């Protein structure tokens, strides 16, 4: 029997490229179909518009909605959802929005949103659901809830009062990785509208705060579409609070350059050395594909060092990308280690 072939860096890159091609081809071939079952979960509860004076009412209302959804999950035997919702009800957790229908949506706040000097909004990518809001594959930091707490904890390790609030924003219907949705910006366009509406509401809560968007994977497409479509009315005013846009593990943003995304906010990009996203084709033809690679020289973003990790490792405790993304969240550009 011949000895096994040694995996060289070149061979590893070929394997990652092959995997990326399989994902792309599978996404084109797979289709989704309805289950034919009615959704057992209730529609979102009515809540007042976002303002500093309504935050406590919203938090209390959404907590009751989560309690009701937990009862439903238990009654229908939805064990994964029940475990997730039980964690949502841990003391101190606060949700601005909650919708248990379908794959679910939720927006959680970590820190004092009304008085923060800086607000970081984590925008997650494909396969993010209520069940995966806090934990996925043994890497809680790769989820919106776990990632938000990782950034906030890192900021608190730098200074006792970082003046930072972090928002875990699952405010859109994230696509599945193995679906045609990840090859277009349709879901991102819908999410971008929701994100802009949220930023407008956040401006009413805290008009003085500066905002950093931390956009992972397909979430960077959502951020890109929001950046390209923010020009009208109240969303234009809200967008002026955005000082930093960080794109990490990104397949593209549909923008051709960082300057297209913003001429006032700093645009950052980073990718871990073993992130398979490197091998996704960075093209856009007739609406298919998501455009240039944000870490490429021609795109013009500020590239930050993202370490040796993979697609789910950017917010791992103690990692270089977590350090850099936290500094971006805090608005301390000179402290960011460049890539």
C-alpha positions, 0 to 999 in steps of 0.5 A, a space after each residue: 500500500 503506498 504511503 498517504 500523500 502529504 497535504 502541502 499548502 498547494 494541495 490544501 488550497 486545491 481541496 478548499 477550492 474543490 469544496 467551494 465549487 461543490 458548495 456552489 454547484 450544490 446551491 445551484 442544483 438544490 431547491 427548497 420545498 414547503 413541508 405542507 405543515 402550518 407553522 405552530 408559532 405565533 406572529 410577533 407581538 405588537 411593540 412600540 416604535 424604538 425610542 429610549 423611553 420604550 426600550 424597557 417595554 419592548 424588552 418585557 414584551 419580547 420576553 413574554 413572547 419568548 416564554 410563549 414560544 418556548 411553551 409551543 416548542 415543548 408542546 410540539 416536540 421541537 426540542 432544539 428550538 426549546 433549548 435555544 429559547 430556554 437560553 434566551 430567558 436567562 437572567 439579564 438577556 434583552 431582546 428588541 425583536 423576536 419572531 419565532 415563525 419559520 427559521 426565526 428572527 431575533 435582535 438582542 442587545 448586550 450593554 446599554 444601548 441608550 447611553 453607549 458612545 459606540 454601538 456594534 451591530 453584528 450581521 450574521 450570514 447563512 444558516 443562522 436561525 433561532 436554534 443557532 442563535 447562540 451555539 453551532 458546532 461547539 463554537 458559540 462565538 460563531 453565532 450572533 448571540 455568542 459573537 456579541 458577547 465575545 466582542 463585549 467581553 473583549 471590550 470590557 477586558 480593555 477598559 471597565 467602561 468601554 462605552 460600547 453596546 453590541 447588537 446581535 442582529 438576526 433581523 432577516 431571513 438568512 439563506 441556507 448555505 446549500 441553496 441558490 439564495 447564497 449566489 444572489 443578493 435577493 435575500 440580502 436586499 430584503 435584509 438590507 431594508 430591515 437593517 436600515 429600518 433598524 438603524 433608523 430606530 436605533 438613531 431615535 434611541 441614541 442619536 449621538 452614538 457612532 455605529 460599527 457594522 460587523 458583517 460576517 459571510 453572507 451578512 456582508 452582502 446584507 451590509 453591502 446592499 444597505 450601504 448602496 441603498 441608504 440614500 433616501 429619507 430617514 435611512 440617510 440620516 441614520 447611515 451618517 452614524 455609521 463610522 466603520 463597516 467590517 467585512 469578514 469571511 465575505 463572499 462579496 458585497 455586490 459593490 465594486 469597491 470600498 468607495 462605492 460602499 461609503 465615502 465617509 465610513 472606514 471600510 475594513 476587510 479580513 479573511 482567515 488563512 484557512 477560510 474556504 471563502 477564499 476559493 469562492 468565485 468573486 464574480 457578478 454576471 447578470 445578477 449571479 455572484 456577489 462581486 469582487 473579493 473585499 480583501 483584494 487590493 483592487 477593492 480598496 478596503 483597509 485589510 485587517 489581520 485575521 489570523 490562521 482560523 477558518 470561516 467560523 473562528 473570527 470571534 473566538 476568544 483570545 484570537 487576533 481577529 476578535 481583537 481587531 474586530 473589537 477595536 473596530 467596534 470601539 472606533 480605535 483604528 490605530 489599534 487595529 493590526 493590519 493584514 
